[in-house]
Amino acid sequence: FKIKADAPKEKLQELVQLAQKRSPVFDIVSHPTPVEVSLKE
């Protein structure tokens, strides 16, 4: 994450942790679900 803000470093770290915890996109990228596709004949 890249954040530009006038805030203490501790608050920005807290924000990053919250974003990682709540972001569905971050979850998909960091914990991918294995998917298998096959053709049944």
Backbone hydrogen bonds in HBPLUS format (Angstrom, degrees):
<---DONOR---> <-ACCEPTOR-->    atom                        ^
c    i                          cat <-CA-CA->   ^        H-A-AA   ^      H-
h    n   atom  resd res      DA  || num        DHA   H-A  angle D-A-AA Bond
n    s   type  num  typ     dist DA aas  dist angle  dist       angle   num
A0011-LYS N   A0008-PRO O   3.05 MM   3  5.42 122.3  2.39 106.2 119.6     1
A0012-LEU N   A0008-PRO O   3.15 MM   4  6.54 155.2  2.22 152.2 159.7     2
A0013-GLN N   A0009-LYS O   2.92 MM   4  6.18 156.3  1.97 152.6 159.0     3
A0014-GLU N   A0010-GLU O   3.00 MM   4  6.20 151.9  2.08 141.8 149.7     4
A0015-LEU N   A0011-LYS O   2.92 MM   4  6.17 150.4  2.01 143.0 151.1     5
A0016-VAL N   A0012-LEU O   2.97 MM   4  6.25 155.8  2.03 148.5 154.3     6
A0017-GLN N   A0013-GLN O   3.02 MM   4  6.26 162.9  2.05 149.4 153.6     7
A0018-LEU N   A0014-GLU O   2.98 MM   4  6.19 156.3  2.03 146.7 153.3     8
A0019-ALA N   A0015-LEU O   2.88 MM   4  6.09 158.4  1.93 148.9 155.1     9
A0020-GLN N   A0016-VAL O   2.91 MM   4  6.15 159.4  1.96 152.6 157.8    10
A0021-LYS N   A0017-GLN O   3.02 MM   4  6.17 149.9  2.11 141.7 150.0    11
A0022-ARG N   A0018-LEU O   2.93 MM   4  6.08 149.3  2.02 150.6 158.3    12
A0023-SER N   A0019-ALA O   2.88 MM   4  5.53 138.1  2.06 149.1 155.1    13
A0027-ASP N   A0023-SER O   3.06 MM   4  6.26 155.9  2.12 145.7 152.6    14
A0028-ILE N   A0024-PRO O   2.98 MM   4  6.20 158.4  2.03 147.1 151.9    15
A0029-VAL N   A0025-VAL O   3.02 MM   4  6.23 163.7  2.05 154.1 158.2    16
A0030-SER N   A0026-PHE O   2.88 MM   4  5.93 159.9  1.92 150.7 156.5    17
A0031-HIS N   A0027-ASP O   2.81 MM   4  5.57 138.0  1.99 142.9 152.0    18
